[in-house]
Amino acid sequence: MQLRHLGNSGLQVSVVGLGCNNFGRIEFEATRATIHRALDSGITLFDTADVYAPGKPGSSEEAMGEVLGARRKEIVLATKFGMQMDQAGVKKGGSRRYIMAAVEDSLRRLKTDWIDLYQLHRPDADTPIEETLRALDDLVHQGKVRYIGVSNMPAWQVVEAQWTAQWRGLTHFVSCQDEYSLLARDIVERELSGAAQKYGLGILPFFPLASGALTGKYRRNKAKPAGARLTAQTPLSARFLSEANLDIVEKLVGFSESRGHNVLELAFSWLLARPQVASVIAGATKPEQVEANVKAAEWALTPEEIGEVDSLTKKG
């Protein structure tokens, strides 16, 4: 497994990361098997959040704490804070008071003494970024956190945060985790990518397969697979399985198959050819999916192929 530096930091991560949002929701033995296969495949970046899994906040971290054991030292353990954790809406945000409590809860659930990458899950409009950064800087100095990152933050706020950290002599963000795929390019490429390159941030794409639309399972005029995420009529399926997206998927399937690959492999390899992308985070619920994701990163696209894919994915 290839490793890359996370932005301009000294932290190295595997080019394929494991998204852990399903852990705590699926059966525990499935979680164990998936984590162990990821470890044995050379995946070092494990990304979770305190709010995972759906409907059971904290359960993903708890499951990972149970499974990892002594092998926790082999990985870059990333988690997040900031999303609402309680019904009352008190446990959330980026205030010093909340951060200091949230990190202790995550450390306890993960059964570890430190978090390698602690990420603000989304911006907190009610808290000045300097307050958030000062609290995170204290955690770094205490040894509870080693690096800090951010997720779902507009580029202008990322720049503001980096300038604030530099101006005040505080620990700065080393990564941005945002949605990025062949079907969701605009925001990252129009704004975030340039800012990340300028300020030394690694990009960690989530939803690299567009919630399954880039797996090849969903094709025009073919029955949708039973039980799959986008099979039900939801806002998510309406977004990713639009007529425009189905047109793009058909073209990408043809492009991939003509070169002896599949569209899932193209989705990973294209992202890893993008500037500033350090690792592609993809969820898995079974070992076979981990293996497919690892294999997908092996296709090294040529500049000509990248140009052709770019032309195929233009909209409008």
BAKEZA-471572 format. One record per atom (N, C-alpha, C): residue in three letters; x, y, z. Coordinates in steps of 0.05 Angstrom, whole numbers, padded with zeros to 5 digits, always signed. Layout:
# residues N
AlaXYZ ...
//
This chain:
# residues 316
Met+00017-00024+00000 Met+00000+00000+00000 Met+00018+00025+00000 Gln+00013+00042-00019 Gln+00028+00067-00021 Gln+00019+00086+00002 Leu+00039+00101+00012 Leu+00034+00121+00032 Leu+00039+00149+00020 Arg+00024+00168+00030 Arg+00028+00196+00022 Arg+00028+00214+00047 His+00043+00236+00046 His+00042+00256+00067 His+00014+00269+00067 Leu+00004+00275+00090 Leu-00021+00290+00093 Leu-00015+00319+00091 Gly-00019+00331+00068 Gly-00012+00359+00064 Gly+00018+00362+00067 Asn+00026+00385+00079 Asn+00054+00390+00084 Asn+00064+00380+00111 Ser+00048+00364+00124 Ser+00056+00353+00150 Ser+00074+00329+00147 Gly+00084+00320+00170 Gly+00101+00296+00169 Gly+00084+00270+00172 Leu+00058+00273+00175 Leu+00041+00250+00178 Leu+00036+00236+00151 Gln+00041+00210+00151 Gln+00037+00194+00126 Gln+00012+00176+00130 Val-00004+00174+00109 Val-00028+00158+00109 Val-00029+00141+00084 Ser-00042+00118+00086 Ser-00046+00101+00063 Ser-00064+00115+00043 Val-00060+00110+00017 Val-00075+00124-00004 Val-00104+00115-00004 Val-00110+00092+00008 Val-00138+00084+00012 Val-00143+00084+00042 Gly-00163+00098+00050 Gly-00171+00099+00078 Gly-00197+00084+00083 Leu-00202+00076+00108 Leu-00226+00062+00114 Leu-00245+00080+00128 Gly-00268+00085+00116 Gly-00290+00101+00129 Gly-00305+00083+00148 Cys-00308+00091+00173 Cys-00318+00073+00194 Cys-00346+00081+00203 Asn-00362+00095+00186 Asn-00388+00104+00194 Asn-00408+00081+00197 Asn-00402+00058+00185 Asn-00421+00035+00187 Asn-00417+00019+00213 Phe-00394+00022+00225 Phe-00388+00006+00249 Phe-00406+00016+00272 Gly-00416-00003+00287 Gly-00435+00003+00308 Gly-00464+00000+00298 Arg-00467-00002+00271 Arg-00493-00007+00259 Arg-00495-00035+00249 Ile-00473-00045+00237 Ile-00472-00073+00227 Ile-00465-00091+00250 Glu-00467-00117+00245 Glu-00460-00137+00265 Glu-00431-00134+00274 Phe-00426-00139+00300 Phe-00399-00135+00311 Phe-00378-00153+00297 Glu-00385-00177+00291 Glu-00366-00195+00278 Glu-00359-00185+00249 Ala-00378-00173+00236 Ala-00373-00161+00210 Ala-00354-00138+00212 Thr-00358-00122+00233 Thr-00339-00100+00239 Thr-00311-00110+00244 Arg-00309-00131+00260 Arg-00283-00143+00266 Arg-00269-00153+00241 Ala-00284-00167+00224 Ala-00272-00179+00200 Ala-00264-00157+00181 Thr-00279-00136+00178 Thr-00273-00114+00160 Thr-00248-00099+00169 Ile-00247-00093+00195 Ile-00224-00079+00206 Ile-00198-00095+00203 His-00200-00121+00209 His-00176-00138+00207 His-00167-00141+00178 Arg-00185-00142+00159 Arg-00177-00144+00131 Arg-00164-00118+00122 Ala-00175-00095+00132 Ala-00162-00070+00125 Ala-00134-00068+00136 Leu-00130-00076+00161 Leu-00103-00076+00173 Leu-00084-00094+00157 Asp-00093-00118+00150 Asp-00076-00137+00136 Asp-00071-00128+00107 Ser-00088-00111+00097 Ser-00084-00101+00069 Ser-00066-00076+00068 Gly-00058-00067+00090 Gly-00040-00044+00091 Gly-00053-00017+00094 Ile-00079-00016+00098 Ile-00093+00009+00104 Ile-00085+00019+00131 Thr-00076+00044+00132 Thr-00068+00056+00158 Thr-00087+00078+00167 Leu-00102+00090+00149 Leu-00120+00112+00157 Leu-00148+00101+00163 Phe-00156+00103+00188 Phe-00183+00095+00196 Phe-00198+00120+00205 Asp-00220+00126+00192 Asp-00233+00151+00197 Asp-00261+00147+00208 Thr-00267+00158+00231 Thr-00293+00155+00243 Thr-00302+00183+00254 Ala-00322+00183+00270 Ala-00332+00208+00283 Ala-00347+00201+00308 Asp-00349+00219+00327 Asp-00364+00214+00351 Asp-00393+00209+00346 Val-00404+00221+00325 Val-00432+00219+00319 Val-00440+00194+00304 Tyr-00421+00179+00293 Tyr-00427+00154+00279 Tyr-00434+00132+00300 Ala-00451+00113+00295 Ala-00465+00106+00270 Ala-00493+00118+00271 Pro-00507+00117+00248 Pro-00534+00129+00246 Pro-00552+00119+00269 Gly-00563+00139+00284 Gly-00581+00132+00305 Gly-00568+00122+00331 Lys-00542+00118+00330 Lys-00528+00108+00354 Lys-00502+00123+00358 Pro-00503+00149+00365 Pro-00479+00164+00368 Pro-00459+00151+00387 Gly-00434+00151+00378 Gly-00413+00139+00395 Gly-00407+00110+00390 Ser-00426+00096+00376 Ser-00423+00067+00374 Ser-00401+00058+00355 Ser-00395+00075+00334 Ser-00373+00068+00316 Ser-00347+00069+00332 Glu-00343+00090+00347 Glu-00318+00092+00363 Glu-00316+00069+00383 Glu-00338+00062+00395 Glu-00338+00040+00415 Glu-00331+00013+00401 Ala-00342+00008+00378 Ala-00336-00017+00364 Ala-00306-00018+00356 Met-00296+00004+00347 Met-00268+00005+00339 Met-00249+00001+00363 Gly-00257+00013+00386 Gly-00241+00009+00410 Gly-00240-00020+00419 Glu-00262-00034+00415 Glu-00263-00062+00422 Glu-00246-00079+00403 Val-00246-00073+00377 Val-00233-00090+00358 Val-00203-00085+00356 Leu-00195-00060+00356 Leu-00167-00053+00350 Leu-00147-00065+00370 Gly-00152-00062+00395 Gly-00134-00072+00416 Gly-00106-00063+00411 Ala-00087-00081+00412 Ala-00058-00074+00410 Ala-00052-00063+00382 Arg-00068-00070+00362 Arg-00062-00061+00335 Arg-00069-00032+00330 Arg-00081-00019+00350 Arg-00086+00009+00348 Arg-00061+00025+00341 Lys-00038+00016+00351 Lys-00012+00030+00346 Lys-00003+00029+00317 Glu-00016+00011+00301 Glu-00008+00008+00273 Glu-00021+00028+00255 Ile-00041+00043+00265 Ile-00058+00059+00247 Ile-00056+00089+00254 Val-00065+00105+00234 Val-00071+00133+00239 Val-00101+00134+00245 Leu-00107+00139+00270 Leu-00135+00139+00279 Leu-00146+00168+00278 Ala-00166+00171+00261 Ala-00178+00197+00257 Ala-00207+00197+00266 Thr-00215+00217+00281 Thr-00243+00220+00288 Thr-00250+00249+00287 Lys-00276+00254+00292 Lys-00286+00282+00288 Lys-00304+00289+00312 Phe-00308+00315+00315 Phe-00326+00326+00335 Phe-00341+00349+00323 Gly-00363+00357+00336 Gly-00377+00381+00328 Gly-00406+00377+00320 Met-00413+00353+00309 Met-00441+00347+00303 Met-00456+00342+00328 Gln-00482+00346+00327 Gln-00500+00344+00351 Gln-00500+00315+00360 Met-00495+00311+00387 Met-00493+00285+00399 Met-00517+00278+00417 Asp-00534+00298+00423 Asp-00556+00293+00442 Asp-00582+00305+00432 Gln-00604+00297+00444 Gln-00630+00307+00436 Gln-00634+00336+00442 Ala-00621+00345+00464 Ala-00625+00373+00472 Ala-00609+00393+00456 Gly-00590+00383+00440 Gly-00575+00401+00424 Gly-00553+00416+00439 Val-00544+00405+00461 Val-00523+00417+00478 Val-00496+00407+00470 Lys-00494+00381+00464 Lys-00468+00369+00458 Lys-00462+00372+00428 Lys-00450+00394+00421 Lys-00443+00400+00394 Lys-00425+00425+00392 Gly-00414+00429+00369 Gly-00400+00454+00364 Gly-00370+00454+00368 Gly-00358+00477+00367 Gly-00329+00480+00368 Gly-00320+00497+00391 Ser-00336+00500+00412 Ser-00328+00516+00435 Ser-00307+00501+00452 Arg-00291+00516+00467 Arg-00271+00504+00485 Arg-00285+00485+00504 Arg-00307+00494+00516 Arg-00320+00477+00536 Arg-00328+00450+00524 Tyr-00339+00451+00499 Tyr-00349+00426+00487 Tyr-00325+00408+00478 Ile-00305+00420+00466 Ile-00283+00405+00455 Ile-00269+00389+00478 Met-00265+00402+00500 Met-00250+00389+00522 Met-00266+00365+00533 Ala-00292+00366+00532 Ala-00308+00343+00540 Ala-00310+00322+00518 Ala-00313+00331+00494 Ala-00316+00313+00471 Ala-00292+00295+00467 Val-00268+00307+00470 Val-00244+00291+00465 Val-00241+00269+00486 Glu-00248+00275+00511 Glu-00246+00254+00532 Glu-00266+00232+00526 Asp-00290+00238+00516 Asp-00309+00218+00510 Asp-00299+00200+00487 Ser-00287+00213+00466 Ser-00277+00197+00444 Ser-00254+00179+00452 Leu-00236+00190+00468 Leu-00213+00174+00478 Leu-00223+00150+00494 Arg-00243+00154+00510 Arg-00254+00132+00526 Arg-00267+00110+00508 Arg-00283+00119+00489 Arg-00296+00100+00471 Arg-00276+00085+00454 Leu-00256+00099+00445 Leu-00236+00087+00427 Leu-00215+00071+00442 Lys-00215+00073+00469 Lys-00196+00058+00486 Lys-00167+00065+00478 Thr-00162+00090+00476 Thr-00135+00099+00468 Thr-00127+00124+00485 Asp-00101+00130+00484 Asp-00092+00153+00499 Asp-00088+00177+00480 Trp-00090+00173+00454 Trp-00086+00195+00436 Trp-00102+00191+00410 Ile-00108+00213+00397 Ile-00121+00213+00371 Ile-00101+00225+00351 Asp-00096+00211+00329 Asp-00076+00220+00310 Asp-00086+00244+00294 Leu-00111+00244+00286 Leu-00122+00266+00270 Leu-00150+00273+00282 Tyr-00152+00296+00295 Tyr-00177+00304+00307 Tyr-00189+00326+00289 Gln-00214+00322+00279 Gln-00225+00340+00259 Gln-00251+00353+00268 Leu-00252+00379+00263 Leu-00278+00393+00266 Leu-00296+00384+00244 His-00319+00372+00251 His-00336+00359+00232 His-00350+00378+00213 Arg-00356+00402+00223 Arg-00368+00423+00206 Arg-00363+00450+00221 Pro-00364+00472+00206 Pro-00360+00498+00219 Pro-00381+00504+00240 Asp-00373+00518+00261 Asp-00391+00527+00282 Asp-00394+00557+00280 Ala-00417+00566+00270 Ala-00421+00595+00266 Ala-00423+00610+00293 Asp-00427+00596+00315 Asp-00430+00609+00341 Asp-00404+00612+00357 Thr-00382+00601+00346 Thr-00356+00601+00360 Thr-00334+00613+00343 Pro-00320+00633+00352 Pro-00297+00643+00336 Pro-00277+00621+00331 Ile-00266+00621+00307 Ile-00247+00600+00300 Ile-00222+00601+00318 Glu-00215+00624+00328 Glu-00192+00625+00346 Glu-00197+00609+00371 Glu-00221+00610+00382 Glu-00227+00595+00406 Glu-00224+00565+00400 Thr-00235+00556+00377 Thr-00232+00528+00370 Thr-00203+00520+00367 Leu-00188+00536+00353 Leu-00160+00530+00348 Leu-00143+00530+00374 Arg-00149+00548+00393 Arg-00135+00549+00418 Arg-00140+00524+00435 Ala-00165+00515+00434 Ala-00172+00490+00449 Ala-00157+00466+00437 Leu-00157+00464+00410 Leu-00144+00442+00396 Leu-00113+00444+00401 Asp-00103+00468+00401 Asp-00074+00472+00406 Asp-00067+00461+00433 Asp-00084+00466+00453 Asp-00079+00456+00480 Asp-00078+00425+00480 Leu-00097+00413+00465 Leu-00098+00384+00464 Leu-00073+00372+00451 Val-00062+00386+00431 Val-00037+00377+00419 Val-00014+00378+00439 His-00013+00400+00454 His+00009+00403+00474 His+00006+00383+00497 Gln-00019+00375+00502 Gln-00024+00355+00523 Gln-00018+00327+00514 Gly-00014+00323+00488 Gly-00009+00296+00477 Gly-00033+00280+00471 Lys-00057+00291+00474 Lys-00082+00277+00470 Lys-00089+00276+00440 Val-00079+00296+00425 Val-00083+00298+00396 Val-00057+00304+00383 Arg-00052+00293+00360 Arg-00026+00297+00346 Arg-00028+00316+00322 Tyr-00049+00314+00307 Tyr-00054+00332+00285 Tyr-00084+00340+00285 Ile-00090+00362+00272 Ile-00118+00371+00271 Ile-00126+00376+00242 Gly-00152+00372+00237 Gly-00162+00376+00210 Gly-00191+00387+00211 Val-00202+00391+00188 Val-00229+00402+00186 Val-00244+00388+00164 Ser-00271+00389+00166 Ser-00288+00376+00147 Ser-00311+00395+00140 Asn-00320+00394+00115 Asn-00343+00409+00106 Asn-00341+00439+00111 Met-00317+00450+00109 Met-00312+00478+00114 Met-00307+00493+00087 Pro-00322+00514+00082 Pro-00317+00530+00057 Pro-00288+00539+00055 Ala-00279+00543+00031 Ala-00251+00550+00027 Ala-00243+00576+00041 Trp-00261+00596+00041 Trp-00254+00621+00054 Trp-00250+00618+00084 Gln-00265+00600+00096 Gln-00262+00595+00125 Gln-00237+00579+00130 Val-00230+00562+00112 Val-00204+00547+00115 Val-00181+00566+00115 Val-00181+00585+00096 Val-00160+00605+00094 Val-00159+00622+00120 Glu-00183+00630+00129 Glu-00184+00646+00154 Glu-00172+00630+00177 Ala-00178+00605+00179 Ala-00168+00588+00201 Ala-00138+00586+00199 Gln-00127+00582+00175 Gln-00098+00579+00172 Gln-00084+00605+00179 Trp-00095+00628+00171 Trp-00083+00653+00178 Trp-00085+00659+00208 Thr-00107+00651+00220 Thr-00110+00655+00249 Thr-00089+00639+00264 Ala-00086+00614+00256 Ala-00066+00597+00269 Ala-00038+00608+00266 Gln-00031+00617+00242 Gln-00005+00629+00237 Gln-00001+00654+00253 Trp-00021+00671+00253 Trp-00019+00697+00267 Trp-00017+00694+00297 Arg-00031+00674+00308 Arg-00031+00670+00337 Arg-00011+00649+00346 Gly+00004+00637+00328 Gly+00023+00617+00335 Gly+00011+00591+00346 Leu-00011+00583+00333 Leu-00026+00560+00342 Leu-00023+00537+00322 Thr-00028+00512+00332 Thr-00028+00489+00314 Thr-00049+00494+00292 His-00041+00488+00267 His-00059+00493+00244 His-00070+00466+00233 Phe-00091+00469+00218 Phe-00103+00445+00204 Phe-00083+00434+00184 Val-00082+00408+00181 Val-00066+00395+00161 Val-00083+00382+00139 Ser-00109+00381+00143 Ser-00126+00367+00124 Ser-00154+00379+00122 Cys-00166+00374+00099 Cys-00194+00381+00094 Cys-00208+00356+00084 Gln-00229+00348+00098 Gln-00245+00324+00089 Gln-00271+00334+00077 Asp-00275+00329+00051 Asp-00298+00339+00037 Asp-00308+00319+00017 Glu-00333+00322+00008 Glu-00344+00305-00013 Glu-00330+00312-00039 Tyr-00321+00291-00052 Tyr-00307+00294-00078 Tyr-00308+00268-00093 Ser-00318+00269-00117 Ser-00319+00246-00134 Ser-00322+00254-00163 Leu-00323+00235-00181 Leu-00327+00241-00209 Leu-00354+00253-00214 Leu-00373+00250-00196 Leu-00400+00262-00199 Leu-00404+00286-00181 Ala-00384+00293-00165 Ala-00386+00317-00147 Ala-00359+00331-00147 Arg-00354+00347-00167 Arg-00327+00359-00171 Arg-00327+00389-00165 Asp-00349+00402-00168 Asp-00349+00431-00171 Asp-00337+00446-00147 Ile-00346+00440-00123 Ile-00338+00456-00099 Ile-00309+00453-00094 Val-00299+00428-00094 Val-00271+00424-00088 Val-00253+00436-00109 Glu-00260+00433-00134 Glu-00242+00443-00156 Glu-00245+00473-00160 Arg-00268+00484-00155 Arg-00271+00513-00159 Arg-00259+00529-00137 Glu-00258+00518-00112 Glu-00250+00534-00089 Glu-00229+00521-00072 Leu-00235+00497-00063 Leu-00219+00485-00041 Leu-00192+00475-00050 Ser-00190+00464-00074 Ser-00164+00452-00082 Ser-00142+00473-00083 Gly-00147+00497-00093 Gly-00127+00518-00095 Gly-00119+00527-00067 Ala-00139+00530-00049 Ala-00133+00539-00022 Ala-00116+00518-00007 Ala-00123+00492-00012 Ala-00109+00471+00001 Ala-00080+00470-00008 Gln-00075+00474-00033 Gln-00048+00474-00044 Gln-00032+00497-00033 Lys-00044+00521-00032 Lys-00031+00545-00023 Lys-00023+00543+00007 Tyr-00041+00531+00023 Tyr-00036+00530+00052 Tyr-00028+00503+00063 Gly-00020+00485+00045 Gly-00008+00460+00054 Gly-00027+00440+00067 Leu-00051+00438+00056 Leu-00071+00420+00068 Leu-00075+00396+00049 Gly-00077+00372+00061 Gly-00084+00349+00046 Gly-00114+00346+00044 Ile-00124+00337+00021 Ile-00152+00333+00017 Ile-00159+00304+00021 Leu-00179+00299+00037 Leu-00189+00271+00042 Leu-00217+00269+00031 Pro-00221+00259+00007 Pro-00248+00257-00004 Pro-00265+00236+00010 Phe-00290+00244+00016 Phe-00309+00224+00025 Phe-00331+00222+00003 Phe-00347+00201+00004 Phe-00366+00194-00017 Phe-00352+00191-00044 Pro-00329+00178-00045 Pro-00314+00176-00071 Pro-00330+00160-00092 Leu-00348+00143-00083 Leu-00364+00127-00101 Leu-00392+00139-00105 Ala-00396+00163-00096 Ala-00422+00177-00099 Ala-00445+00159-00088 Ser-00440+00150-00063 Ser-00460+00133-00049 Ser-00467+00107-00065 Gly-00449+00098-00082 Gly-00453+00073-00097 Gly-00459+00077-00126 Ala-00464+00102-00135 Ala-00470+00108-00163 Ala-00446+00101-00181 Leu-00422+00102-00169 Leu-00398+00096-00185 Leu-00387+00068-00180 Thr-00404+00050-00172 Thr-00396+00022-00169 Thr-00404+00005-00194 Gly-00420+00016-00211 Gly-00430+00001-00234 Gly-00456-00014-00229 Lys-00466-00012-00204 Lys-00491-00027-00197 Lys-00515-00014-00209 Tyr-00514+00012-00214 Tyr-00538+00027-00223 Tyr-00534+00035-00252 Arg-00550+00024-00270 Arg-00548+00030-00299 Arg-00576+00036-00309 Arg-00576+00053-00329 Arg-00602+00060-00342 Arg-00615+00036-00353 Asn-00641+00034-00349 Asn-00658+00012-00360 Asn-00651-00015-00348 Lys-00638-00015-00325 Lys-00633-00040-00310 Lys-00644-00038-00282 Ala-00654-00061-00272 Ala-00666-00061-00245 Ala-00645-00054-00224 Lys-00653-00038-00205 Lys-00634-00030-00184 Lys-00631-00054-00164 Pro-00607-00058-00154 Pro-00603-00081-00136 Pro-00619-00078-00110 Ala-00632-00100-00102 Ala-00648-00099-00078 Ala-00631-00093-00053 Gly-00641-00076-00036 Gly-00628-00069-00011 Gly-00605-00050-00013 Ala-00598-00041-00037 Ala-00575-00023-00040 Ala-00584+00005-00032 Arg-00564+00021-00025 Arg-00569+00048-00014 Arg-00586+00066-00031 Leu-00581+00066-00058 Leu-00594+00084-00076 Leu-00619+00072-00089 Thr-00626+00047-00081 Thr-00649+00034-00094 Thr-00675+00047-00085 Ala-00677+00054-00059 Ala-00701+00068-00049 Ala-00702+00096-00061 Gln-00727+00106-00064 Gln-00731+00133-00074 Gln-00727+00153-00051 Thr-00703+00164-00049 Thr-00696+00183-00028 Thr-00683+00208-00041 Pro-00680+00230-00026 Pro-00665+00252-00037 Pro-00637+00245-00047 Leu-00625+00225-00033 Leu-00598+00216-00041 Leu-00598+00203-00068 Ser-00618+00185-00073 Ser-00619+00172-00099 Ser-00627+00191-00121 Ala-00645+00210-00114 Ala-00652+00230-00134 Ala-00628+00247-00143 Arg-00611+00252-00124 Arg-00587+00269-00130 Arg-00567+00254-00147 Phe-00560+00230-00138 Phe-00538+00215-00151 Phe-00546+00201-00176 Leu-00572+00193-00178 Leu-00581+00178-00201 Leu-00598+00196-00220 Ser-00591+00221-00222 Ser-00604+00239-00241 Ser-00598+00230-00270 Glu-00613+00239-00288 Glu-00609+00232-00316 Glu-00581+00241-00325 Ala-00572+00264-00317 Ala-00545+00274-00324 Ala-00524+00256-00313 Asn-00527+00247-00288 Asn-00507+00230-00276 Asn-00507+00202-00289 Leu-00530+00192-00295 Leu-00532+00165-00308 Leu-00518+00166-00336 Asp-00520+00189-00350 Asp-00506+00192-00375 Asp-00476+00190-00371 Ile-00466+00204-00350 Ile-00437+00204-00344 Ile-00428+00176-00336 Val-00443+00163-00319 Val-00436+00136-00310 Val-00433+00117-00334 Glu-00452+00118-00353 Glu-00451+00101-00376 Glu-00425+00106-00392 Lys-00417+00131-00395 Lys-00393+00137-00409 Lys-00368+00127-00393 Leu-00368+00130-00367 Leu-00346+00122-00351 Leu-00343+00091-00350 Val-00366+00077-00350 Val-00365+00048-00351 Val-00352+00039-00377 Gly-00360+00051-00399 Gly-00348+00044-00425 Gly-00318+00050-00426 Phe-00310+00073-00415 Phe-00282+00081-00414 Phe-00266+00061-00398 Ser-00276+00053-00375 Ser-00262+00034-00358 Ser-00259+00007-00370 Glu-00282-00004-00380 Glu-00282-00031-00390 Glu-00264-00033-00415 Ser-00262-00012-00431 Ser-00245-00013-00455 Ser-00216-00015-00447 Arg-00209-00010-00422 Arg-00182-00012-00413 Arg-00177-00034-00393 Gly-00197-00052-00391 Gly-00194-00075-00374 Gly-00198-00070-00344 His-00213-00048-00338 His-00219-00041-00310 His-00249-00037-00307 Asn-00257-00031-00282 Asn-00285-00024-00277 Asn-00287+00004-00267 Val-00311+00014-00265 Val-00315+00042-00258 Val-00308+00048-00229 Leu-00310+00029-00212 Leu-00301+00033-00184 Leu-00271+00038-00183 Glu-00256+00023-00199 Glu-00227+00027-00200 Glu-00220+00055-00211 Leu-00236+00063-00231 Leu-00232+00090-00242 Leu-00238+00112-00222 Ala-00259+00108-00206 Ala-00266+00128-00186 Ala-00243+00133-00166 Phe-00231+00112-00156 Phe-00208+00115-00138 Phe-00184+00127-00151 Ser-00176+00115-00174 Ser-00151+00123-00187 Ser-00152+00151-00197 Trp-00175+00160-00206 Trp-00178+00188-00215 Trp-00174+00207-00192 Leu-00186+00201-00169 Leu-00183+00218-00145 Leu-00154+00220-00137 Leu-00140+00197-00137 Leu-00112+00196-00128 Leu-00094+00210-00148 Ala-00103+00217-00171 Ala-00088+00232-00190 Ala-00092+00262-00187 Arg-00111+00270-00170 Arg-00117+00298-00166 Arg-00097+00312-00147 Pro-00091+00337-00151 Pro-00073+00352-00134 Pro-00083+00352-00105 Gln-00066+00348-00086 Gln-00071+00351-00057 Gln-00086+00328-00045 Val-00096+00309-00061 Val-00110+00286-00049 Val-00089+00267-00036 Ala-00093+00263-00010 Ala-00074+00246+00004 Ala-00084+00217+00007 Ser-00110+00214+00012 Ser-00122+00188+00016 Ser-00151+00189+00009 Val-00162+00168-00002 Val-00190+00166-00009 Val-00204+00150+00012 Ile-00223+00162+00026 Ile-00237+00148+00047 Ile-00263+00135+00037 Ala-00264+00109+00040 Ala-00288+00094+00030 Ala-00297+00075+00052 Gly-00323+00074+00056 Gly-00334+00056+00076 Gly-00335+00028+00066 Ala-00338+00009+00084 Ala-00340-00019+00077 Ala-00355-00033+00100 Thr-00370-00053+00093 Thr-00384-00069+00113 Thr-00376-00098+00112 Lys-00358-00105+00093 Lys-00349-00133+00091 Lys-00320-00133+00080 Pro-00305-00153+00086 Pro-00277-00154+00077 Pro-00274-00152+00047 Glu-00292-00163+00031 Glu-00290-00163+00002 Glu-00290-00134-00009 Gln-00305-00117+00004 Gln-00306-00089-00004 Gln-00279-00075+00001 Val-00267-00082+00023 Val-00240-00071+00029 Val-00221-00080+00007 Glu-00221-00105+00000 Glu-00203-00115-00021 Glu-00207-00101-00047 Ala-00232-00096-00054 Ala-00238-00082-00080 Ala-00228-00054-00079 Asn-00231-00040-00056 Asn-00222-00013-00054 Asn-00191-00011-00056 Val-00178-00030-00043 Val-00148-00030-00044 Val-00139-00035-00073 Lys-00151-00054-00086 Lys-00144-00060-00114 Lys-00149-00036-00132 Ala-00170-00021-00127 Ala-00178+00001-00144 Ala-00156+00022-00146 Ala-00141+00025-00125 Ala-00120+00046-00124 Ala-00096+00039-00141 Glu-00095+00016-00152 Glu-00071+00007-00167 Glu-00069+00017-00195 Trp-00091+00027-00206 Trp-00092+00036-00234 Trp-00080+00064-00235 Ala-00057+00067-00249 Ala-00044+00093-00252 Ala-00052+00105-00279 Leu-00070+00125-00278 Leu-00080+00137-00302 Leu-00058+00154-00316 Thr-00058+00153-00342 Thr-00039+00171-00357 Thr-00051+00199-00359 Pro-00035+00219-00365 Pro-00046+00246-00369 Pro-00067+00247-00390 Glu-00064+00231-00411 Glu-00084+00230-00433 Glu-00110+00218-00423 Glu-00108+00197-00407 Glu-00133+00185-00396 Glu-00147+00205-00377 Ile-00131+00219-00361 Ile-00143+00239-00342 Ile-00158+00260-00358 Gly-00146+00269-00380 Gly-00159+00289-00396 Gly-00185+00279-00408 Glu-00185+00254-00417 Glu-00209+00243-00428 Glu-00231+00240-00407 Val-00224+00231-00384 Val-00243+00229-00362 Val-00255+00256-00355 Asp-00238+00276-00354 Asp-00248+00303-00349 Asp-00268+00312-00369 Ser-00264+00306-00394 Ser-00283+00313-00415 Ser-00309+00298-00412 Leu-00307+00273-00403 Leu-00331+00256-00401 Leu-00349+00265-00377 Thr-00337+00277-00357 Thr-00352+00284-00333 Thr-00361+00313-00332 Lys-00356+00328-00353 Lys-00367+00355-00354 Lys-00397+00355-00357 Lys-00410+00373-00342 Lys-00439+00375-00343 Lys-00447+00401-00357 Gly-00471+00400-00370 Gly-00481+00424-00382 Gly-00469+00429-00410 
//
